[in-house]
Amino acid sequence: MNYDRKQLDRLLSMDNESFASLARSIAEAAGANKMKTELLLANPDMLKRRLASLTDAEARELVDSVGEEKSAEIMKMLGERGVERGK
């Protein structure tokens, strides 16, 4: 999956409830620890600020760390939730 800053910006502009729901789904698809995910999502505004502060290189590294198969699953999920690339 290629990193797309516009897509990240769309995620960050979501209301906190929608953002948290989508973040949970992404974390699950990526194989993240559920307890750590919930701790991060206890404060969605803080998580949004942390994500917004990532450099493009850091964001690409994060995306690349997930792997190609999981990235494809996440991209499909984003499309289904209306967070499509390049729009």
C-alpha positions, -999 to +999 in steps of 0.1 A: +000+000+000+013+034-009+012+062+016-011+091+006-011+123+028-045+133+015-060+100+027-044+106+061-058+141+062-093+127+055-090+102+083-079+130+107-109+151+097-134+125+107-154+130+139-139+111+168-165+083+170-160+075+132-123+079+135-121+055+165-143+029+148-122+030+116-089+030+136-101-001+155-108-019+122-075-009+107-056-020+139-074-053+138-066-059+101-030-050+108-028-074+137-023-048+164-027-056+201-064-049+211-055-036+246-029-012+232-054-001+205-080+007+231-055+026+252-046+048+222-083+053+213-092+064+248-081+098+236-088+101+198-077+137+197-043+129+210-039+100+185-050+123+157-023+149+167+003+121+168-006+109+134-008+144+120+027+151+133+043+121+114+067+131+086+060+116+052+089+092+057+076+081+091+041+075+077+055+055+048+075+034+073+044+027+094+024+017+063+052-005+050+056-023+084+021-038+079+030-058+049+015-060+014-014-084+022-027-066+052-022-033+034-045-044+006-071-054+032-068-020+049-071-002+015-102-022+007-117-013+041-109+024+036-126+024+002-157+007+017-158+034+044-155+062+019-119+072+026-106+066-009-072+076-023-068+107-044-103+121-040 
